[in-house]
Amino acid sequence: MKGTHWLRNIVRQILHEKRERCDDDVDFALEHTYPGRPPCHAELSGCASPRLIHTFLSRDLAPPGLARPFQKIKVLVLMRNPKDVCTSYYFWSQNVNYFKTPESWETFQADFLDGNVTRGSYYDHVLGWWKMKDDPHFLFIKYEDLRKKTFSSVKDIAAFLNKPLSDEDVDFVVKSCSFETPIEPGKKLAKIKRKGVVGDWKNNFTQPQSEAFDNHFKDRFEGSGLEFEYE
């Protein structure tokens, strides 16, 4: 289960206000279109409010309502340290049939640093959305915090969505959407669920590769105020 899908499940559980599991209730992203189905935006037009939308688009490609939200629109932006993102992205690319399988870990890592991957530059993506950090329509969530402090993070998300939860309800959301909760084979998320741990990059990076990422991060994020946990 990728971080985006995990967060989506948490938000859906909060909005539903129901005591039922929804770990496989994941629709395709805003920018995706599949054979036999209308575009996501067309399906959304017929949905009742509040609509729950997820996207992997960078801010410069996102619709105006997401890039510059107004009225009741709320945007949650999930961010994760670049080393774990690269690691997760690499293994995920091997498990889906609509992306080119990476030639090698070394090649993929170099492409990731250069922004030559399907969804573009990680750094441009994060910094693009980070420009909205002071906008009250946005809540920025670090994956590392969501993983290590899930209870308080869920409470913060619920408050941001104007759906305050009791401690009992928060506990239910945490448990029902947990990475540790098994997903049955064949379910939508079964193919993309991995470890989800913070620091999994250590199992794949060499010391020189880690240092290259550190230098790149320092160069690109200098002055942004953004920092991440790596373990």
N, C-alpha and C positions, 0 to 999 in steps of 0.2 A: 504494500500500500504506500503510495507516494504521499508526501506531506500535504500536497494540495487536496488530494482526496480525503485524507484524514481530517483536515480542517473543514472541508465541505460537509463531511458526516457530522462533525461536532455542531456546526451551524444549523444543519438540517434538523438535528435532534433538538436543539434549543428552540427553533422556530415551530416545530411540530407540537411541542409540549405534550408528547405522548410517551408512555412507558412501553416503547417497543423498539427493538433493534432495527437499525437501518444501515448496517455496515456495507451492504452491497447496492445501496440506492444511489448510484452515481450516474448521472447523465453525461453526455459528451460536452466538451468545452464549447464556448461561444463561437470560436473560430472554426470548429470542425463540422464537416458535412459527410454523411455516410450514405451509401447506396440504399435506395428505398425509403429514405427519410428526408423530410424537408430540412432546410437549414435551421440551425439552432434558434436564430433570432425569430424565424417564422413560428416555431413551436412556442417560444416564449410569449409571443403576442397573444396567444390564447390562454395563457396561464393566469390564475388568480394571484393577486398580490398577497403577501410579499413574494416576489420572484427571487429565486436563488440562482445566481449565475456564477460560473467559474471560468477563468480564462488563463492562458499562458502568454497572452500578448504583452508586449512592452507598452509603456504608456503612450508612446508616439503613434502606435498602431491601434490603440484601444478606442472604442466609440466615445464621443464627447461626454456622454452620461457617466462613463467610468473614469475617463481621464480628468474631467473637471465636473465632478458630481454636484448636484444641487438638490434642494428640497429634502426629501426623506431618504435619498440614496445613501447607502453606507458601503464603504469599500474596505475589506480586510486584505492586507498585503502580507503574505508569508515570505520570510527571508531565511536563508540558511547559509552556513559558511561554505565558501566556494570549493573546498576540498571534498566535503561530503556530497555537495551537489554534483561535482564532476564524477565521483565514484558511483553515485546512484544513477546518474544519467547514462553512464557507460553500460552498466548492467541492465538497465531498463531498455536501452536501445537494442540489446541482444534478445529481448523477450517479446518484442512487438514486430509484426510482419509488415508494417507500413513505413518503417525507417530502415535506412541502409545499415547493415551490421558493421560496427567499427572494425577496421582492419587489425588493429592492435590497441592495447592499452596506451602505449607510448604515443601512437599516432592520434588517438582520440584526445589524450591530455593536451597535446600541442595544439590541436584544433580548438579545444575548449578555451585555452588561453587566448587564442587569436580571434575567437568569436566565430569560427568557421563550423558551427554546429547548427542543427536544424532551426532552433529557436533563437539563434543569434548570440550576441555577447552577453554573458552573465552580468558583467560589470555595467554595461549600458542599461540593461534591464533593471537592475536593482537601483542604480542611481537615478534613473528616469522616474521611477515611482517615489523614491525617497525625497524628491523635490516637493512632494505634497505632505511632508511629515508634520507640518504645522496646521494643516487643514482639518477641521473638526469632523469632516465626513470620512476621514481615514483612521484606521487602526493598524499600526504596524506590529507584526508578531514575529518574533524570532523562533525558528523551529526548535532551537536548543532550549529556549524557555518553555515552549509548549511541551516538549518531551520531559524536561526535568521538573517543571512546576505546573503539571497539567491541571490540577485542581484550581489553583489561583488564576491560571490563564483562561480556563473555561468561565470562571466567574467574571473576569474582565470582559471577555467576548460577549457574554450574556448582557452585562450592563451596557456595553457599547450599542448593542442591538435593542436596547430598551426592553429587555426580556429578563429582568432579574430573577434568579433562581435561588431556592432554598439550598442549604448545604446538602440535603438529601437528594435533591434533583441534580445538583452538580455532580455528586458522587455517582449517580446513575449514568449520566452522560459520559463521565470519565471511563467507567467500566464498560459500557456498551460500545464505545468507540475506540477502545484500547487496542494498541498494536499487539498485545498479548492475547487478545480474544481471537480464537481460530476462525478462519474463513473457509467455508466448505469448498472443495475442489469444484471448478466449473462456475463459481460465482464471478461476477465481473472483476472483482479486485484480486482474485486469487493469483493471476499471472504477474501482477505488478507489485505484490506485497513482498518486501524484503525485510531486512533486520530493523531498519528505522532507528538504529542507535546513533548517538553522537560520537564521532571519532572513528567510524568505520573506515575512513580514508587511510588510517594507519596500516591496515591490512593490505594496501595496494601501492602506496606511495614509497618511493625510495627517498633517502635524505636529500639528494640534489633536486628531485622533483618537488618535494615539500618546500625547499628553499626558493625555488623558482616561483611557486604560487605565493609565498610570503612576500617576495619582492614585487610581484605583479599587483598584489592586493594593496600594498603600501603605496605604490605609485598611482594606482587608479582611484583609491578611496581617500587619499590624503586630503584633509580639510573637511571631509563629509561628516565626521563625528561618528561614523559607523564602525563598530567593532563586533567581532563574533567569537563565540567559544568554539574550540576545536576538539574538546574531549570532555 
